[in-house]
Amino acid sequence: MTYRVCFVCTGNICRSPMAEAVFHARVADAGLDDLVEVDSAGTGGWHEGEGADPRTVAVLAENGYDLDHTARQFQQSWFSRLDLVVALDAGHLRALRRLAPTERDAAKVRLLRSYDPAADGDDLDVPDPYYGGQDGFEQCLEMVEAASTGLLAAVREQVEGRAA
């Protein structure tokens, strides 16, 4: 049975596609790509149908990540097929939990940086780089990569628990 993870930010052109690309690469490197499906979406539909921000694509490419992406808006009906919904900041976390049709679905929503043991527990947001320069996208990638190790361990535990 496939374990499904969806990363969610605001417009689905910067942070969430970056997290999707990085985590997909980690899943593939771990040999779990047949067991784990990774995608992303936005809390809003402003950029639906567009590709990722060119700065996101550039930072990913510079660091060896591939991304084939079309922005879309997260839909309430997706909760039933997802195992984990990963929010990129506290605003997304609140919006997704409000959207969740059940308490069980709301419990599927987690902050990405909660998987980074070095992250400051008072500020687990991945800042939105959209209105800034290239350095914001590089900082975003660093945060995503740091959290991906812990996230992969948590997902691996879930996947192996299903197989047992």
C-alpha positions as CSV (number, residue, x, y, z in Angstrom):
1,M,0.0,0.0,0.0
2,T,1.4,3.4,-1.0
3,Y,2.1,6.0,1.7
4,R,1.1,9.4,0.4
5,V,2.7,12.7,1.4
6,C,1.7,16.2,0.3
7,F,3.6,19.4,1.0
8,V,1.6,22.5,1.2
9,C,2.5,26.2,1.1
10,T,0.6,29.3,-0.1
11,G,0.7,29.3,-3.9
12,N,2.5,26.0,-4.6
13,I,5.3,27.7,-6.7
14,C,8.2,28.1,-4.1
15,R,8.4,26.2,-0.8
16,S,6.1,23.2,-1.3
17,P,7.5,22.3,-4.8
18,M,11.0,22.6,-3.4
19,A,10.1,20.3,-0.5
20,E,8.4,17.9,-2.9
21,A,11.6,17.7,-5.1
22,V,14.0,17.3,-2.1
23,F,11.8,14.7,-0.4
24,H,11.2,12.8,-3.6
25,A,15.0,12.6,-4.1
26,R,15.4,11.3,-0.5
27,V,12.7,8.7,-0.9
28,A,14.3,7.5,-4.2
29,D,17.8,7.4,-2.6
30,A,16.3,5.3,0.3
31,G,14.8,2.9,-2.2
32,L,11.3,3.7,-1.1
33,D,10.0,5.3,-4.3
34,D,7.7,2.2,-5.0
35,L,6.2,2.7,-1.5
36,V,6.0,6.4,-1.1
37,E,4.2,9.0,-3.3
38,V,5.2,12.6,-2.9
39,D,3.4,15.7,-4.3
40,S,2.6,19.3,-3.3
41,A,-0.2,21.9,-3.4
42,G,-1.1,25.4,-2.2
43,T,-3.6,26.7,0.2
44,G,-4.8,29.1,-2.5
45,G,-5.3,28.7,-6.2
46,W,-3.6,31.9,-7.4
47,H,-0.9,30.1,-9.4
48,E,-2.9,27.0,-10.5
49,G,-1.6,25.6,-13.8
50,E,1.7,27.5,-13.6
51,G,5.2,26.0,-13.2
52,A,7.4,26.6,-10.2
53,D,9.0,30.0,-9.6
54,P,12.2,30.1,-11.8
55,R,14.2,30.9,-8.6
56,T,13.0,27.6,-7.1
57,V,13.9,25.7,-10.2
58,A,17.3,27.3,-10.3
59,V,18.2,26.6,-6.7
60,L,17.0,23.0,-7.0
61,A,19.0,22.5,-10.3
62,E,22.1,24.0,-8.7
63,N,21.9,21.5,-6.0
64,G,21.2,18.4,-8.1
65,Y,17.4,18.2,-7.8
66,D,14.9,17.6,-10.6
67,L,11.4,19.2,-10.6
68,D,8.6,18.7,-13.0
69,H,5.8,20.8,-11.5
70,T,2.4,22.4,-12.1
71,A,0.9,24.4,-9.3
72,R,-2.5,23.3,-7.9
73,Q,-4.7,24.1,-4.9
74,F,-5.1,21.7,-2.0
75,Q,-8.6,20.2,-1.9
76,Q,-10.5,19.0,1.2
77,S,-11.3,15.7,-0.5
78,W,-7.6,14.8,-0.7
79,F,-7.4,14.1,3.1
80,S,-9.0,10.7,2.6
81,R,-6.2,9.5,0.3
82,L,-3.3,11.2,2.1
83,D,-1.3,9.8,5.0
84,L,0.6,12.9,5.8
85,V,0.1,16.6,4.9
86,V,3.2,18.7,5.5
87,A,2.7,22.4,6.1
88,L,5.5,24.8,5.4
89,D,4.5,27.4,8.0
90,A,2.1,27.8,10.9
91,G,-0.5,29.7,8.8
92,H,-0.7,26.7,6.4
93,L,-0.9,24.4,9.4
94,R,-3.9,26.3,10.8
95,A,-5.6,26.6,7.4
96,L,-5.2,22.9,6.6
97,R,-6.4,21.8,10.1
98,R,-9.5,24.0,9.7
99,L,-10.1,22.4,6.2
100,A,-9.8,18.9,7.6
101,P,-13.2,17.2,7.6
102,T,-12.4,15.0,10.7
103,E,-10.1,15.1,13.7
104,R,-8.2,12.2,12.3
105,D,-7.6,14.2,9.1
106,A,-6.5,17.2,11.1
107,A,-3.9,15.0,12.9
108,K,-2.3,14.2,9.5
109,V,-1.1,17.8,9.2
110,R,2.4,18.5,10.5
111,L,4.9,21.3,10.2
112,L,7.9,20.4,8.0
113,R,10.5,21.8,10.4
114,S,9.0,19.8,13.3
115,Y,11.1,16.9,11.8
116,D,14.4,18.9,12.2
117,P,15.8,18.3,15.6
118,A,18.0,21.4,15.3
119,A,15.1,23.7,14.5
120,D,14.0,26.3,17.2
121,G,10.7,24.9,18.6
122,D,9.3,28.4,18.9
123,D,9.7,29.2,15.2
124,L,9.2,26.2,12.8
125,D,8.2,28.3,9.8
126,V,10.0,28.0,6.5
127,P,10.0,31.7,5.5
128,D,8.3,32.6,2.1
129,P,11.1,33.5,-0.3
130,Y,8.8,34.8,-3.0
131,Y,9.2,38.6,-2.4
132,G,12.9,38.4,-1.6
133,G,16.1,37.6,-3.5
134,Q,17.9,34.4,-4.4
135,D,19.4,34.0,-0.9
136,G,15.8,33.4,0.5
137,F,15.4,30.5,-1.9
138,E,18.8,29.1,-0.8
139,Q,17.8,29.4,2.9
140,C,14.5,27.7,2.1
141,L,16.4,24.8,0.5
142,E,18.7,24.5,3.6
143,M,15.7,24.3,5.9
144,V,13.9,21.8,3.7
145,E,17.0,19.6,3.4
146,A,17.6,19.7,7.2
147,A,14.0,18.6,7.9
148,S,13.9,15.9,5.2
149,T,16.2,13.6,7.1
150,G,13.9,13.4,10.1
151,L,10.8,13.3,7.8
152,L,12.3,10.4,5.9
153,A,12.9,8.5,9.1
154,A,9.3,9.1,10.3
155,V,7.9,8.0,6.9
156,R,10.1,4.9,6.7
157,E,8.8,3.9,10.2
158,Q,5.2,4.2,9.0
159,V,5.9,2.3,5.7
160,E,7.7,-0.5,7.5
161,G,5.0,-0.6,10.1
162,R,2.4,-1.2,7.3
163,A,4.5,-4.1,5.9
164,A,4.8,-5.8,9.3
